[in-house]
Amino acid sequence: MSKGERTWVFWVGLILFGLASVALFGILWFLLVFPSPYWYEPMKVAVPVIVGSLVFLAIGLYMMKSSAK
């Protein structure tokens, strides 16, 4: 990743990145393990969580890259 001292912003970004990864994996796992004959029904619930997780992944990565001294 980056060399140098890690600041508190780096650690907050790492926590955001980790939580977003877990949420994204959980939703994708749920969609794969419990398939529905009507594929669009679970997607009504899953799409906002997937998009939100992707946004928080990007925010976490940005915080981790920009905060190392």
C-alpha positions in Angstrom: 0.0 0.0 0.0 1.9 3.1 1.2 5.1 3.5 3.2 5.4 5.6 6.3 3.4 6.3 9.5 -0.2 5.5 9.5 -2.6 8.2 10.8 -6.0 7.8 12.4 -7.6 8.7 9.1 -5.8 5.6 7.6 -7.3 3.4 10.3 -10.8 4.8 9.9 -10.5 4.3 6.1 -9.4 0.7 6.7 -12.4 0.1 9.0 -14.7 1.6 6.4 -13.1 -0.5 3.7 -13.4 -3.7 5.8 -17.0 -3.2 6.8 -18.0 -2.3 3.2 -16.3 -5.5 2.0 -18.1 -7.6 4.6 -21.5 -6.1 3.6 -20.8 -6.6 -0.1 -19.7 -10.2 0.4 -22.8 -10.9 2.6 -25.2 -9.6 0.1 -23.6 -11.4 -2.8 -23.4 -14.6 -0.8 -27.1 -14.4 0.1 -28.0 -13.9 -3.6 -25.9 -16.9 -4.6 -27.0 -19.3 -1.8 -30.7 -18.5 -1.8 -31.5 -18.1 -5.5 -35.0 -17.0 -6.3 -37.0 -17.9 -9.4 -37.9 -14.3 -9.6 -34.3 -12.8 -9.8 -35.5 -9.2 -9.6 -37.2 -9.6 -6.2 -34.1 -9.9 -4.0 -32.3 -7.3 -6.2 -34.9 -4.7 -5.1 -33.3 -5.0 -1.6 -29.7 -5.8 -2.7 -29.0 -3.0 -5.1 -28.9 -0.1 -2.6 -26.6 -2.1 -0.3 -24.3 -3.1 -3.2 -24.1 0.5 -4.4 -23.5 1.8 -0.9 -20.8 -0.7 -0.2 -19.0 0.2 -3.4 -19.1 3.9 -2.5 -17.7 3.1 1.0 -15.0 0.9 -0.6 -13.9 3.9 -2.7 -14.1 6.2 0.3 -12.1 3.8 2.5 -9.4 3.3 -0.2 -9.1 7.1 -0.7 -8.7 7.7 3.0 -6.1 5.0 3.3 -4.1 6.3 0.3 -4.2 9.9 1.2 -3.5 9.7 5.0 -0.1 8.0 5.2 2.5 10.5 6.3 
